[in-house]
Amino acid sequence: MEQSKLDRINELARLSKTRELTADEKEEQQRLRKEYVMLVHNNLRGQLESLKIQNPDGSVVRVKDRRKKH
């Protein structure tokens, strides 16, 4: 996510502590937060799916492949 969008999320959060946000600001805040959460979620999913698990028998299985079986 672009730094300018992160800065705007923080700016809106600070503003909301000092005054009521306008309807447009609330909508913008929700949109930016949703985009941020999606990016974090996708990043975490990618990291988790690249992990490998070693089974007790010594075989190694990617988490992504293991998920499909269960």
C-alpha positions as CSV (number, residue, x, y, z in Angstrom):
1,M,0.0,0.0,0.0
2,E,1.2,3.5,-0.8
3,Q,2.6,5.5,2.0
4,S,0.2,8.3,1.2
5,K,-2.7,6.0,1.9
6,L,-1.3,4.8,5.2
7,D,-0.7,8.5,6.1
8,R,-4.3,9.3,5.3
9,I,-5.6,6.3,7.4
10,N,-3.6,7.7,10.3
11,E,-4.7,11.3,9.7
12,L,-8.4,10.2,9.7
13,A,-7.9,8.2,12.9
14,R,-6.3,11.3,14.6
15,L,-9.2,13.5,13.3
16,S,-11.8,11.1,14.6
17,K,-10.4,11.5,18.1
18,T,-10.7,15.3,18.0
19,R,-14.0,15.7,16.1
20,E,-16.8,13.8,14.3
21,L,-15.7,12.7,10.8
22,T,-17.9,13.8,8.0
23,A,-19.8,11.2,6.0
24,D,-17.3,11.4,3.2
25,E,-14.4,11.0,5.6
26,K,-16.0,8.0,7.3
27,E,-16.6,6.4,3.9
28,E,-13.0,7.1,2.9
29,Q,-11.7,5.7,6.2
30,Q,-13.7,2.5,5.8
31,R,-12.5,2.1,2.2
32,L,-8.9,2.6,3.1
33,R,-9.1,0.3,6.1
34,K,-10.7,-2.4,4.0
35,E,-8.0,-2.1,1.3
36,Y,-5.3,-2.3,4.1
37,V,-6.8,-5.4,5.7
38,M,-7.1,-7.1,2.3
39,L,-3.4,-6.5,1.6
40,V,-2.3,-7.7,5.0
41,H,-4.6,-10.8,4.7
42,N,-3.2,-11.6,1.2
43,N,0.4,-11.1,2.4
44,L,-0.1,-13.4,5.4
45,R,-1.8,-16.0,3.3
46,G,1.1,-16.0,0.9
47,Q,3.6,-16.4,3.7
48,L,1.7,-19.2,5.3
49,E,1.2,-21.1,2.1
50,S,4.9,-21.0,1.3
51,L,5.7,-22.7,4.6
52,K,6.6,-26.4,4.7
53,I,5.7,-28.8,7.5
54,Q,7.8,-31.8,8.3
55,N,5.7,-34.8,9.3
56,P,6.8,-37.3,11.9
57,D,7.8,-39.8,9.2
58,G,10.3,-37.2,7.8
59,S,8.3,-36.2,4.7
60,V,7.9,-32.5,4.0
61,V,4.6,-31.1,2.8
62,R,3.8,-27.5,1.8
63,V,1.0,-26.0,3.8
64,K,-0.8,-25.1,0.6
65,D,-0.8,-28.8,-0.5
66,R,-1.8,-30.0,2.9
67,R,-4.8,-27.6,3.0
68,K,-6.3,-29.2,-0.1
69,K,-6.3,-32.7,1.5
70,H,-8.2,-31.6,4.7
